Amino acid sequence: MIRVILPPHLRGLAHIAGEVELAIVGQVTQRSVLDALEARYPMLSGTIRDHVTQQRRPFLRFFACGEDLSHEQPDAPLPEAIATGAEPLLILGAIAGG
């Protein structure tokens, strides 16, 4: 099981109390995790990535195992610790300003 932690505003939208556990068939990538997340919680469709381009929304970041994976290719394999469920994939809202 893959573990995903969403920012509070997306947890509220999807009525999720804590982290999400998802079963992923095949390779564990950002795309496969987001596909599974949107299939289970359709109200999140378009909130994490654009409906048309499938690009990550500008003010969301992806972190795993202490690393920023936001600019990795969507089909690049996620770290083994994420694939095994040992560590969660964190989706965080970025903070802009100065």
N, C-alpha and C positions, 0 to 999 in steps of 0.2 A: 504494500500500500504506500502510495505517495502521500506525503503530508504537505499541506499548503496553508500558509497563514496569510490572510487578507487584511488590508487596512480597515479600520473601523467603519468607514462610510460604505464600503462594499459588503462587509459582513452585515450591516444593518439593512442594506438593500435586499440581500439574499436571505435575511432572517437566519443568520448563522451565529451561534453563540461562541464557538471557539475555532480551532483549526479544522480544516476539511481533510478527510482521507479519501483518496481516489484510487481506483484500480486502473492501471494503465496496461494495455495490451501492446506488446512490441517495445520499441525503443523509447526510453524516457527522454523527451526533449521539451523545450518550452512550448512548442506547438502542440504536442500530444497532451501535455498537462492542461493547457488552456482549452483545447478541444473538449477534454473530459470535464473540466470545470464548467464550461458553458453548456455542455449537454445536460449536466446535472442541475445547474442553476441558470436556466435560460435568461433570467432577468439580468444576468451579468454580461450577456452578449453585447459587445460594443463598448463596454465600460473599461476593459483592460486593453483591448486592441481595436483598431478601427474596423468597422464592418466591411469596407471595401478592400483596403490595402492589407489588412491583417497586421499592420505595424503597431508596435507597443505605443500606447498613449504617452505623450511627452512627459507628464508629471507622475508617471508610475515607474518604479524601478524594481528589478528582480535581483534578489540576493540568495546565495546558497553557500554554505560552508565558509562564511566570512568573506566571500568574494562578490563583487558587483558583476552580475551576468547580463545586465541590461542591454549591452551592445553586442552580445553573442548572436550568432545566426539562430533563427527559430528552430532549425532542425539539427543543431549541434547537440550531441548527447549531454545531459546534465551529469554532474558528479555522481559517482557510485553511491555516496552516502545519501543522496536524494533518492536515487533509484531504489534503494533498499528500505527507505523510510527511516533511516537512522537520524537524518537531519531533515528539517522542513525547508520547502521553497518559500521564501518570504517575498511577498509582493507589497511594496511600501509606496506610500504617496510621497513624492519629492516635495521639498520646500523651496520655494523661489523667494528671492528678495535679497536685501542687503543689510 
